[in-house]
Amino acid sequence: MAITWAGARTKVRGDLWRPGSSGVPDDVCDRALHSSLLELEAVRRWLWLQNLSTTPAVVTPADNIAVSANLRSVSSVAYINGQSNEILTVAPLARIRELARGASAGAPTFYALHDSKLYFDTLIPAGGQFELIATHRTPQDLTEAVAAGDTNATLDQQEQAIIANACHYVALSYLKNEAEAARQRAVYDRIESRLIDVEDEARSDLHGGGIIPDTAYRDAAFGAG
């Protein structure tokens, strides 16, 4: 079961033996969790944040549908039509809006992603469902990150690392407890190191083994590139 943002706050307080908002205020927890998420995501382009699948649905007839603010880029959008999935084509938002103007309900052909919404070239009937494959990242804006926190893929998949590093931030900046901050950071560092090893192995499996050529002489003569 996915951890909620409120649940993450509770775990940070519990791991620091400061239960309740009087122990550590919501704002302090939020800033720590946000920093922890951004830090882990900045390490590299993690495979576990790519090609994530969701199936959003249209509740009432509309030419757009809201998606999570954590969604960074779209790999594909498919309209689920009976037993088949019809892959949509990306198009400029202005073109999408023009096509949708006055259109009757039906199956879409084009889509555009803008401001955490998917826009379509036609009116989608109630119950219309999509398969969305995308890359997710935590928003840089704290308010957006908290609002979309219950669908945060990094928090959901790497809960232990995020909680430990958030505890490190809280202990260091709010509780002024350097020993506790160091202890929590050590937990995070071990997890991050393990994640990198696992990721390297996964990428090797994806691309196969190979010999990296020695280009030292070429680079010295012509420059690396």
C-alpha positions in Angstrom: 0.0 0.0 0.0 1.4 3.4 -1.0 2.5 5.7 1.8 0.7 9.0 2.0 2.4 12.3 2.7 0.7 12.5 6.1 1.9 9.0 6.8 5.5 10.0 5.9 5.3 12.9 8.4 4.2 10.5 11.1 7.1 8.1 10.4 9.6 11.0 10.5 8.3 12.0 13.9 8.2 8.5 15.1 11.8 7.7 14.1 12.9 10.9 15.9 10.9 10.1 19.0 8.8 13.3 18.5 5.2 12.0 18.0 2.5 14.6 17.1 2.7 17.9 15.3 3.8 19.5 18.6 7.0 17.5 18.4 7.9 18.5 14.9 5.6 20.9 13.0 4.1 19.9 9.7 6.1 22.6 7.8 9.4 21.3 9.2 8.5 17.7 8.1 7.3 18.9 4.7 10.5 20.8 3.9 12.6 17.9 5.1 10.7 15.3 3.1 10.8 17.6 0.0 14.6 18.1 0.3 15.1 14.3 0.8 13.0 13.5 -2.3 14.8 16.0 -4.5 18.2 14.9 -3.3 17.7 11.2 -4.1 16.1 12.0 -7.5 19.1 14.2 -8.4 21.6 11.4 -8.0 20.8 10.0 -11.4 17.9 9.2 -13.8 16.6 6.2 -11.9 15.0 3.4 -13.8 12.3 3.0 -11.2 10.9 6.5 -12.0 10.6 5.8 -15.8 7.8 4.1 -17.7 5.4 4.1 -14.8 1.9 3.1 -15.8 -1.4 4.7 -14.6 -5.0 4.4 -15.8 -6.7 7.7 -15.3 -10.4 7.9 -16.2 -12.9 10.7 -17.2 -15.7 11.0 -14.6 -17.9 13.4 -16.5 -17.6 14.3 -20.3 -14.6 16.5 -20.8 -11.8 17.3 -23.2 -9.1 17.1 -20.6 -8.1 15.2 -17.5 -6.0 16.1 -14.5 -2.7 14.1 -13.9 -0.4 14.2 -10.9 2.0 17.2 -10.6 4.7 14.5 -10.1 4.4 13.6 -13.8 7.5 14.9 -15.6 7.2 13.6 -19.1 4.9 11.3 -21.1 6.2 8.2 -23.1 2.8 7.3 -24.4 -1.0 7.8 -24.0 -3.4 5.2 -25.1 -7.2 5.4 -25.1 -8.8 2.2 -23.9 -11.5 1.4 -26.4 -13.1 -1.9 -25.7 -10.5 -4.6 -25.8 -7.9 -2.5 -27.6 -5.7 0.4 -26.8 -5.5 3.2 -29.4 -2.2 5.0 -29.1 -2.6 8.8 -29.3 -0.3 11.3 -31.1 1.2 14.3 -29.3 0.4 17.7 -30.8 0.7 21.4 -29.9 -1.8 22.5 -27.3 -3.1 25.3 -29.5 -3.9 22.7 -32.2 -5.6 20.4 -29.7 -7.8 23.2 -28.4 -8.8 24.2 -31.9 -9.8 20.6 -32.8 -11.7 20.2 -29.5 -13.8 23.3 -30.0 -17.3 22.2 -30.8 -16.3 18.5 -31.2 -18.8 15.9 -30.2 -17.9 13.0 -27.8 -15.8 10.2 -29.3 -12.4 8.5 -29.3 -9.5 11.0 -29.3 -6.6 11.0 -31.8 -4.3 13.7 -30.3 -3.2 14.8 -26.9 -1.1 17.6 -25.3 0.3 17.7 -21.8 0.1 21.2 -20.1 0.1 22.3 -16.5 -0.6 18.9 -15.0 -3.5 18.2 -17.4 -3.8 16.0 -20.5 -5.9 17.8 -23.2 -7.6 15.9 -26.1 -8.9 16.9 -29.5 -12.4 15.7 -28.7 -14.9 15.4 -25.9 -14.2 12.2 -23.9 -17.4 10.4 -22.8 -17.9 9.7 -19.1 -16.1 6.6 -18.1 -13.5 7.0 -20.8 -10.2 5.5 -19.6 -6.6 5.9 -20.6 -3.3 4.1 -20.1 -0.6 6.6 -19.4 3.1 5.7 -19.4 5.3 8.4 -18.0 8.4 9.4 -16.1 7.7 10.9 -12.6 9.7 13.4 -10.6 8.9 15.4 -7.4 8.0 19.1 -8.2 10.6 21.7 -7.3 7.9 23.7 -5.7 7.2 22.6 -2.1 3.5 23.4 -2.2 3.0 21.4 -5.4 5.0 18.5 -4.0 2.9 18.3 -0.8 -0.4 18.6 -2.7 0.7 15.7 -5.0 2.5 13.8 -2.2 0.1 10.8 -2.0 1.1 9.8 -5.6 4.8 10.3 -5.2 6.6 7.4 -6.9 9.9 8.1 -5.1 8.3 8.2 -1.7 6.3 5.1 -2.5 9.2 3.0 -3.8 12.1 4.3 -1.6 10.3 5.0 1.6 13.1 4.0 3.9 15.7 6.2 2.3 13.4 9.2 2.1 12.3 8.9 5.7 15.9 8.5 7.0 17.2 11.5 5.1 14.2 13.6 6.1 15.0 12.7 9.7 18.6 13.8 9.1 17.4 17.2 7.9 15.0 17.7 10.8 17.5 16.6 13.4 20.2 18.9 12.0 18.1 22.1 11.3 15.2 21.9 13.8 16.3 19.6 16.7 19.9 20.8 16.6 21.0 17.2 17.3 24.1 16.6 15.2 24.6 13.0 16.5 21.1 12.0 15.5 21.5 13.7 12.2 24.7 11.8 11.5 23.1 8.5 12.5 20.1 9.0 10.2 22.3 10.2 7.3 24.4 7.1 7.6 21.3 5.0 7.1 20.4 7.0 4.0 23.9 6.8 2.6 24.0 3.0 2.9 20.6 2.7 1.1 21.6 5.1 -1.7 24.8 3.1 -2.2 22.8 -0.1 -2.5 20.3 1.5 -4.9 23.2 2.6 -7.2 24.6 -1.0 -7.2 21.2 -2.5 -8.0 20.6 0.1 -10.7 24.0 -0.4 -12.3 23.3 -4.1 -12.5 19.8 -3.5 -14.0 21.2 -1.2 -16.7 23.9 -3.8 -17.5 21.1 -6.4 -17.9 19.2 -4.0 -20.2 22.2 -3.1 -22.5 24.3 -6.3 -22.3 27.9 -6.6 -21.4 30.7 -5.0 -23.4 34.2 -3.7 -23.4 34.7 0.0 -22.9 37.4 1.2 -25.4 40.4 3.0 -24.2 40.2 6.4 -25.8 43.0 8.2 -23.8 45.3 8.8 -26.7 42.5 10.0 -29.0 41.1 12.3 -26.3 44.6 13.8 -25.7 45.0 14.6 -29.4 41.5 15.7 -30.3 39.7 16.3 -27.0 37.0 14.2 -25.4 33.7 14.0 -27.1 
